[in-house]
């Protein structure tokens, strides 16, 4: 999950316990509360949403103080979201060093097939090269930007502190993570489709959007002084060495576009409508970007025919995905990364992606993933192949019309050129070759637009392209 701060990189509070801080409590309001059989939404376990606590967060919070802050925060979330917590919540607060040492594997280790398929789809987006591992890139990125996480499988909530000893740095981060607990207790966060990158971004658009809308309302009450909120001074830090903007933007999508999706549907049917969407979650990131297309059958499937030589074996995930789909969010990340990867001008300008004003990034809507090169996405499907330690892919990206497909293909050519590709026109399309000397990519890519579909084939060399995707037979 994500804290919305108008900084160069926005920190993340993710769904996956507060650990390390200390608070004794002294509520100034009556904490006796109403009868247990009918508590109002603004009350939880002896604390009202507007209670004032006599604590000094910089000094660390005792166990009793922590319990007070958590209970008050739960009362506030209930009041804002209109749902009750069904169980108490244990919170850990840990230092960032402890997070690095003890929680590096909390996101799980992918299987060999999952890792290969994930790497290939990120290579197709020109985010990681064939010698990089996107799992390691994500781990490195998280080390500098994660503020907390909730792990549904373990019912575990962890807050990461910027101080040592650890303190509860920011009550709003706590609120975001507690929202994930509330979601899990009502909707079961472990039950959604995780089969493709696009379905994960779509589902997270709902989950993170819901949590972020509540977080933003919570923060407004703190900033306006309506509520007293805990906030400690935090040691300054920077991005980890090797921070990857492209992978970050792809993962940040649910936080950027999810709130708009949630607000769009909540404004039309209230929180009850959002509750109902959890039983029929969005399946494409395009539905999150354009909320009016949710449940409108506006998107479909792209088709890939396997024409690979026997020497190339299709990569599928046991009991999982047989193909990859990156979605509109993935396409946008491919284009936007070129504006951040080096000092050279990108295919898109940063201003086309960033919602920036005189005070920096818009804190509630920092980025827009609706860019011209990805507009009109209808569906995409990528088949990955392997031969020894080499990989290849066949990728069909389909759009709603020829014009959108043409715009995407032209933009893709610019991305290929940006990464050092050498272009050669062939009878049935264009071949880009990469020698790898001046960039992270090597091999050859063939691209052809046919109507509203763009077919892209990657192989380790130009001569291997036909082995990966043999030309269609003609009568």
C-alpha positions in Angstrom: 0.0 0.0 0.0 1.1 3.5 -0.6 1.8 6.7 1.2 1.0 9.6 -1.0 3.8 12.1 -0.6 4.7 14.7 -3.3 8.3 13.6 -3.5 10.3 12.2 -6.4 9.4 8.7 -5.5 6.3 7.9 -3.6 6.7 5.4 -0.8 4.7 2.2 -0.7 2.5 0.7 2.0 1.7 -2.7 0.6 -0.8 -5.6 1.0 1.2 -8.6 1.8 1.8 -5.5 12.6 3.3 -2.6 13.8 6.9 -3.5 15.2 9.4 -1.4 17.1 7.6 1.6 18.5 6.3 2.4 22.0 3.2 4.4 23.4 1.4 4.6 27.3 -2.0 6.2 26.7 -4.1 8.8 28.3 -7.3 9.5 26.4 -8.9 12.8 27.2 -12.3 11.7 26.1 -14.5 9.2 27.9 -13.2 5.8 26.9 -15.9 3.8 28.7 -17.8 3.4 25.4 -21.3 2.2 24.6 -22.7 -1.2 25.3 -20.7 -4.0 23.6 -23.7 -5.3 21.8 -24.2 -2.1 19.7 -21.0 -0.1 19.3 -21.1 2.8 16.8 -18.7 2.7 13.9 -16.6 5.5 15.4 -15.8 3.4 18.5 -13.5 0.4 18.9 -12.3 -1.4 22.1 -12.6 1.5 24.5 -11.6 4.3 22.1 -13.5 6.9 20.1 -12.4 8.2 16.7 -11.8 11.7 18.1 -10.0 10.7 21.3 -6.8 12.6 22.2 -3.9 10.6 23.5 -1.1 12.0 25.6 1.9 10.4 24.0 5.3 11.4 22.6 5.9 9.2 19.5 9.6 10.3 19.2 10.3 8.6 22.5 8.8 5.4 21.4 5.5 3.9 22.3 4.8 1.4 25.0 2.7 -1.7 24.3 -0.3 0.0 26.0 0.2 3.2 24.0 0.5 1.2 20.8 -2.7 -0.6 21.6 -4.4 2.7 22.2 -3.3 4.2 18.8 -4.2 1.1 16.9 -7.7 0.9 18.5 -8.4 4.6 17.8 -7.2 4.2 14.3 -9.5 1.2 13.8 -12.4 3.3 15.1 -11.5 6.0 12.6 -11.3 3.6 9.7 -14.7 2.0 10.6 -16.3 5.5 10.6 -14.7 6.4 7.2 -15.3 3.1 5.4 -18.6 2.0 7.0 -17.4 -1.5 7.8 -16.6 -3.1 11.2 -13.5 -5.0 12.1 -14.4 -8.5 13.0 -11.2 -9.3 14.9 -8.5 -7.5 16.8 -5.2 -6.7 15.0 -1.6 -7.3 16.1 0.9 -4.8 14.8 4.7 -5.0 14.6 6.9 -2.0 14.1 10.4 -2.7 12.8 13.4 -0.7 11.7 14.3 -0.5 8.0 17.4 -2.6 8.8 15.3 -5.3 10.4 13.0 -5.1 7.4 15.9 -5.8 5.1 17.3 -8.6 7.2 14.1 -10.4 8.2 11.4 -9.7 5.6 13.2 -10.0 2.3 11.4 -13.2 1.5 7.9 -12.2 2.7 6.8 -11.8 -0.9 7.7 -15.4 -1.6 10.2 -17.0 -3.9 8.9 -17.7 -7.4 9.3 -21.1 -9.0 11.8 -21.4 -11.9 9.0 -21.3 -14.5 7.4 -18.3 -12.8 10.7 -16.5 -12.7 11.4 -17.1 -16.4 8.0 -16.1 -17.6 8.1 -12.9 -15.4 11.5 -12.0 -16.7 10.5 -12.5 -20.4 7.4 -10.3 -20.1 9.5 -7.5 -18.5 12.1 -7.9 -21.2 9.3 -7.5 -23.8 8.5 -4.2 -22.1 12.2 -3.1 -22.3 12.3 -2.9 -18.5 14.9 -5.6 -17.7 17.5 -7.2 -20.0 18.0 -10.9 -20.5 20.8 -11.0 -17.9 18.6 -9.3 -15.2 16.1 -10.9 -12.8 13.0 -8.8 -12.2 12.4 -10.6 -8.8 15.8 -9.2 -7.6 15.0 -5.8 -9.0 11.7 -5.6 -7.1 13.4 -6.7 -3.9 16.0 -4.0 -4.3 13.3 -1.3 -5.0 11.2 -2.3 -2.0 14.1 -1.8 0.4 13.9 1.9 0.0 10.2 2.7 -0.4 8.1 0.2 1.5 6.6 1.8 4.7 4.5 -1.2 5.7 2.7 -4.3 4.6 -0.1 -6.6 5.4 0.3 -10.3 4.7 -3.2 -11.9 4.3 -1.9 -15.5 4.5 -0.3 -14.9 7.9 -2.7 -12.2 9.1 0.4 -10.1 9.7 0.7 -6.3 9.7 4.2 -4.8 9.8 5.1 -1.1 9.8 8.6 -0.1 8.7 10.1 2.8 10.7 12.7 5.2 9.4 14.1 5.6 13.0 16.2 3.4 15.2 14.9 2.4 17.6 11.8 2.0 15.6 8.8 4.3 16.3 5.4 4.7 14.8 6.5 7.4 12.3 3.1 8.1 10.7 -0.4 7.1 11.8 -1.6 7.4 8.2 0.6 4.6 7.1 -0.9 2.5 9.9 -4.4 3.4 8.7 -3.6 2.2 5.2 -2.4 -1.1 6.4 -5.3 -1.5 8.8 -7.6 -0.9 5.8 -6.1 -4.0 4.2 -6.9 -6.0 7.4 -10.5 -4.7 7.1 -10.7 -5.7 3.5 -9.3 -9.1 4.2 -11.8 -9.7 7.1 -14.7 -8.9 4.8 -13.7 -9.9 1.3 -10.7 -12.3 1.6 -7.7 -10.8 -0.1 -6.2 -14.3 -0.8 -9.0 -15.4 -3.1 -8.4 -13.3 -6.2 -7.0 -14.1 -9.6 -3.2 -13.7 -9.8 -2.7 -15.4 -13.2 -1.3 -12.5 -15.1 0.5 -9.2 -14.5 -2.5 -7.4 -15.8 -5.1 -9.2 -13.6 -2.9 -8.5 -10.6 -2.7 -4.8 -11.4 -6.5 -4.7 -12.0 -7.3 -6.5 -8.7 -4.8 -4.3 -6.8 -6.4 -1.2 -8.5 -9.5 -2.0 -6.5 -7.8 -3.1 -3.3 -5.2 -0.3 -3.2 -7.6 2.3 -4.5 -10.1 1.5 -1.8 -7.4 1.7 0.9 -5.9 4.9 -0.5 -9.2 6.7 -0.8 -9.8 6.0 2.9 -6.2 6.9 3.7 -6.6 10.2 2.0 -9.7 11.1 3.9 -7.9 10.0 7.1 -5.0 12.3 6.3 -7.3 15.3 5.6 -8.7 14.9 9.1 -5.2 14.9 10.5 -4.0 17.9 8.5 -7.1 20.0 9.2 -6.7 19.3 13.0 -10.1 17.6 13.2 -8.2 14.6 14.6 -5.1 14.4 16.6 -2.7 12.1 14.8 0.7 10.5 15.6 3.6 11.6 13.5 7.2 11.3 14.5 10.3 12.9 13.0 11.9 10.4 10.6 15.5 10.0 9.7 16.1 11.1 6.2 16.9 8.4 3.6 17.3 8.0 -0.1 16.6 5.6 -2.8 18.5 2.3 -2.8 21.4 2.0 -5.2 20.2 0.7 -8.6 16.6 1.8 -8.0 14.6 0.9 -11.1 12.0 3.5 -12.2 10.4 1.3 -14.8 9.7 -1.6 -12.5 8.6 0.9 -9.8 6.1 2.6 -12.1 4.6 -0.7 -13.2 4.1 -1.7 -9.5 2.8 1.8 -8.6 -0.1 1.6 -11.0 -2.8 0.5 -8.5 -2.0 3.4 -6.2 -2.0 6.0 -9.0 -5.2 4.9 -10.8 -7.0 2.8 -8.2 -8.4 5.8 -6.2 -10.1 7.3 -9.2 -11.7 3.9 -10.0 -13.0 3.6 -6.5 -14.3 7.2 -6.3 -16.0 6.9 -9.7 -18.1 3.9 -8.6 -18.5 5.1 -4.9 -19.9 8.4 -6.1 -22.5 6.6 -8.1 -23.6 4.0 -5.6 -21.9 4.6 -2.3 -19.6 2.2 -0.4 -22.1 -0.6 -0.9 -21.2 -0.6 -4.6 -17.5 -0.9 -3.8 -18.3 -3.8 -1.5 -20.1 -5.5 -4.4 -17.2 -5.1 -6.8 -15.1 -7.4 -4.6 -17.3 -10.3 -5.7 -16.6 -9.4 -9.4 -13.2 -7.7 -9.4 -11.8 -5.9 -12.5 -9.7 -8.2 -14.7 -7.8 -5.6 -16.7 -5.8 -2.5 -15.8 -7.7 -0.7 -18.6 -10.9 -0.9 -16.5 -9.1 0.8 -13.7 -7.8 3.6 -16.0 -11.2 4.1 -17.6 -13.7 3.2 -14.8 -16.7 3.5 -17.1 -15.6 0.4 -19.0 -15.9 -1.9 -15.9 -18.4 -4.7 -16.7 -19.0 -3.3 -20.2 -17.2 -6.0 -22.2 -14.9 -3.4 -23.6 -11.9 -5.7 -23.7 -11.2 -9.1 -25.0 -8.4 -11.6 -25.7 -5.5 -11.5 -28.1 -4.5 -14.7 -29.9 -1.1 -16.2 -30.4 -0.5 -19.3 -32.5 2.5 -21.4 -31.5 4.7 -21.8 -34.5 7.9 -22.6 -32.7 10.5 -25.1 -33.8 10.8 -28.2 -31.5 14.2 -26.8 -30.3 12.2 -24.0 -28.5 10.1 -25.2 -25.6 7.0 -23.2 -24.5 7.3 -21.8 -20.9 4.2 -22.4 -18.8 3.7 -22.3 -15.1 2.6 -25.5 -13.3 -0.9 -24.9 -11.9 -0.6 -21.3 -13.1 -0.3 -19.1 -16.2 0.3 -20.5 -19.6 0.8 -17.0 -21.1 1.5 -13.5 -20.0 -0.7 -10.4 -20.3 0.8 -7.0 -19.4 -2.2 -4.8 -20.0 -2.4 -1.1 -20.6 -0.5 -0.4 -17.4 2.4 -2.5 -18.7 2.5 -0.7 -22.0 2.4 2.7 -20.3 5.3 1.7 -18.1 7.4 0.7 -21.1 7.0 4.1 -22.7 7.3 6.1 -19.5 10.5 4.4 -18.4 12.4 6.0 -21.3 11.8 9.4 -19.7 13.7 8.2 -16.5 16.2 5.6 -17.6 18.9 8.1 -18.7 19.4 11.8 -19.5 18.4 11.3 -23.1 14.9 12.5 -24.1 12.3 9.8 -23.6 9.6 8.6 -26.0 7.1 10.4 -23.8 7.9 13.5 -21.8 7.7 13.3 -18.0 5.1 16.0 -18.0 2.7 13.8 -19.9 2.8 11.2 -17.1 3.3 13.3 -14.0 0.5 15.4 -12.5 2.7 18.2 -11.2 1.8 21.6 -9.9 3.8 24.5 -8.3 4.2 22.5 -5.1 5.4 19.3 -6.8 3.5 16.1 -7.6 -0.2 16.0 -6.9 -0.3 14.1 -3.6 -3.6 12.4 -4.4 -3.2 11.8 -8.1 0.6 11.8 -8.9 0.7 10.0 -12.3 -1.6 9.2 -15.2 -1.3 5.9 -17.0 -3.6 7.0 -19.9 -1.1 7.9 -22.6 -1.6 8.0 -26.3 0.7 5.1 -27.2 -1.2 2.7 -25.0 -4.7 4.1 -25.6 -7.2 1.8 -27.1 -5.7 -1.4 -25.7 -8.1 -4.3 -26.2 -6.0 -7.3 -25.2 -2.5 -8.8 -25.3 -1.0 -12.2 -25.0 2.6 -13.2 -24.8 4.0 -16.7 -25.2 7.5 -17.3 -23.8 9.9 -19.9 -25.0 13.3 -21.3 -23.9 16.2 -23.2 -25.4 18.9 -23.9 -22.9 19.6 -20.6 -21.1 18.2 -18.5 -24.0 14.6 -17.2 -24.0 12.3 -15.8 -26.7 8.7 -14.7 -27.0 5.8 -14.1 -29.4 3.5 -11.2 -28.3 0.2 -10.1 -29.8 -0.9 -6.6 -28.7 -4.5 -5.9 -30.0 -6.3 -2.6 -30.0 -9.8 -1.5 -30.6 -9.0 0.0 -34.0 -6.3 0.3 -36.6 -5.5 3.9 -35.6 -4.6 2.9 -32.0 -2.5 0.0 -33.3 -0.7 2.2 -35.7 0.1 4.7 -32.9 1.4 1.9 -30.6 3.6 0.4 -33.4 5.1 3.8 -34.1 5.8 4.4 -30.4 7.3 0.9 -30.1 9.7 1.6 -32.9 10.8 4.7 -30.9 11.3 2.6 -27.8 13.4 0.1 -29.8 15.5 3.0 -31.2 15.9 4.5 -27.7 17.4 1.3 -26.5 20.0 1.2 -29.3 18.2 -0.9 -31.9 19.2 -0.9 -35.5 16.2 -0.9 -37.9 15.8 -2.8 -41.1 12.7 -3.0 -43.1 11.7 -6.5 -44.4 8.9 -7.6 -46.7 6.5 -8.3 -43.9 7.4 -5.8 -41.2 10.4 -4.4 -39.5 13.4 -6.1 -37.8 15.3 -4.4 -34.9 18.6 -5.8 -33.9 20.4 -5.1 -30.6 24.1 -6.0 -30.1 24.0 -5.4 -26.4 27.2 -3.4 -26.4 25.5 -0.1 -25.7 22.6 -1.2 -23.6 21.0 -4.0 -21.6 19.2 -5.7 -24.5 20.5 -8.0 -27.2 19.0 -10.1 -30.0 16.5 -9.4 -32.6 12.9 -8.2 -32.7 10.4 -8.5 -35.6 7.3 -6.3 -35.5 4.4 -6.1 -37.9 1.0 -4.4 -37.6 -1.9 -6.2 -39.2 -5.1 -4.3 -38.9 -5.7 -3.6 -35.3 -3.2 -6.1 -34.0 0.6 -5.7 -33.6 2.7 -8.9 -33.6 6.1 -8.8 -31.9 8.6 -11.6 -32.0 11.9 -11.6 -30.1 14.8 -14.2 -30.5 18.5 -14.2 -29.5 19.4 -13.5 -33.1 17.8 -12.5 -36.4 18.4 -15.9 -37.8 16.5 -17.5 -34.9 13.3 -15.4 -35.4 11.8 -18.0 -37.8 12.6 -20.8 -35.4 10.6 -19.0 -32.7 7.7 -18.0 -35.0 7.7 -19.7 -38.4 6.2 -17.7 -41.2 2.6 -18.6 -41.9 2.0 -21.0 -44.7 0.4 -19.6 -47.8 -1.8 -21.3 -50.5 
